[in-house]
Amino acid sequence: MLHCVSSYEKKLNFYKTTKINNLITQVLRFEKFTHIQISFLAFQKEFLKSPNGSEVILQVVLNK
């Protein structure tokens, strides 16, 4: 799961996984961006968010 941020592992400032019913949110905050992964039933979204609020979507998966 951390394939996209492996070179930044030493700069990890914050890590949190939250699970409420079927919704799982994982947040990894680094020095220059935040990596967020949201999973809900058959839907998964993974993206990076910069401090200025812009987002880069890494993947969106809809499972059958």
C-alpha positions in Angstrom: 0.0 0.0 0.0 2.9 2.4 0.7 4.5 1.9 -2.7 3.9 5.5 -3.8 5.5 7.0 -0.6 8.2 4.5 0.3 11.0 7.1 -0.3 9.3 9.4 2.2 8.9 6.9 5.1 11.4 8.6 7.3 9.5 11.9 7.1 6.2 10.5 8.2 4.7 12.9 10.8 1.3 11.4 11.4 -0.6 8.1 10.8 -4.2 7.3 11.5 -6.6 4.5 10.4 -10.3 5.0 11.2 -12.9 2.3 10.7 -16.6 3.1 11.0 -18.9 0.3 9.9 -17.7 -0.5 6.3 -15.9 2.9 5.8 -12.1 2.7 6.3 -10.0 5.9 6.1 -6.2 5.8 6.3 -4.3 9.1 6.5 -0.5 9.4 6.3 0.8 12.9 6.7 4.2 13.7 5.5 6.3 16.9 5.4 5.1 18.1 2.0 1.8 16.2 1.3 -0.8 13.9 2.8 -1.6 10.4 1.5 -5.2 9.5 1.9 -6.9 6.2 1.1 -10.7 5.7 1.5 -12.4 2.3 1.2 -16.1 1.7 1.4 -17.6 -1.6 0.4 -16.7 -2.0 -3.3 -15.3 1.5 -3.7 -11.7 2.6 -3.1 -10.1 6.0 -3.6 -6.4 6.8 -3.1 -5.0 10.3 -3.5 -2.4 12.8 -2.4 -3.3 16.2 -1.0 -0.8 19.1 -0.8 -0.8 21.8 2.0 -2.5 24.3 -0.4 -5.4 21.9 -0.8 -4.8 20.6 -4.3 -5.3 16.9 -4.9 -3.7 14.3 -7.1 -5.8 11.2 -7.5 -3.7 8.0 -7.6 -6.5 5.5 -8.2 -10.2 5.0 -7.9 -11.4 1.4 -7.9 -14.9 0.1 -8.2 -15.1 -3.6 -7.4 -18.0 -5.8 -8.5 
